[in-house]
């Protein structure tokens, strides 16, 4: 049986390096954090949170590290006992690529659960773990207390580790029911984002199928009609020539029928949404540079240029970081995040390269123009920008260009676009 105890040795396993203040004694801090966590546990203290807005939604973060420590512990308990697993993104895309190459007729459904986090009813989950003799009173109490902060209204708080775990538990029956439908050939769900492939269907059958999917959602959840996509693939001979584009899990799947005998070809690229996100980060990097030099004057140009250069390196290249949740080093960046794409065929990588050069040359808007004005005025700024124009998304992917940043520098780099 899984040990659910919440004691000093167990809590010590859930401490991350980021929980500690630099310059203070590590051991003293560790003892204090764990003792406070146990104190909050016995008192049943609810968290206090800071609330930020992200894309119009509230994002919550627990202020007290000791209470966050308790959340990590019970999240791990729930995942382990209930077997919560999230499918690997790259495995899903590889499987989809093979399925979409089939020359038979089929239908692809891209569905979205409307306001999932804010709308989902969590009471059935609380009642279930309270009834389940597997869970200790201590575990149930901590889970309950995490939802007793002042700002809590309903649903699952975005940003909480517990929320992602509970969301998977609440939708597990839905997943099984949809997979077991006679029409379903392939099913995948990532949080509220659903991808289904069925065999050939007429319009009435498609409408009925979507209604059937919605009926299987836990009350009061509904599908978001505005984000609904249906892609109909006919027999290859009837579908020739055609090209359909489907976005899923950060990738763009371009499904083309180039010959009337098939097979279909599927090219994997970076999704439009992710391309726009990277473009936004380029813009925020330049905006932060301009704001920095405006506040600190000409003497700050050198430091500001160094930060800007590191941000462009970060976006166009690759780097490693420590995943404190898994206790290991992980690689990230333009190659490691999108390694399933073919850089020779990728329109997204080429588009990003063009956008970077145009932006650094003052050709993509007001912020870009201000940067260009400084480069005209100061030669060393012009020289540095010319160096940055040599950085390339295509090259960073092809050569797997690697840059080394320590954890402090990574935080500085990402600070200006943290919620972009």
Secondary structure, DSSP 4 states (H G I P E B T S, - for coil): -------HHHHHTT--GGGSPTTS-HHHHHHHHHHHHHHHHHHTPPP-EEEEEETTEEEEEES-HHHHHHHHHHHHHHHHHHT-----HHHHHHHHHHHHT--S-EEEEEEEBTTHHHH---HHHHHHHHH-TTS-HHHHHHHHHTT-STT--SS--TT-HHHHHHHHHHTHHHHHHHHTSTTEEEEEEETTEEEEEEE---HHHHHHHHHHHHHTSPTT--B-GGG-EEEEE--HHHH-SEEEEEEETTEEEEEEE-STT---EEEEEE-HHHHHHHHHHHHHHHHHHHHHHHHH-GGGHHHHHHHHHHHHHHHHSEEEEEETTTTEEEEEETTTTSTTS-TTT-HHHHHHHHHHHHHHTT-SSHHHHHHHHHHHH-HHHHHHHHHHTT--HHHHHHTT-B----HHHHHHHHHTTTT-
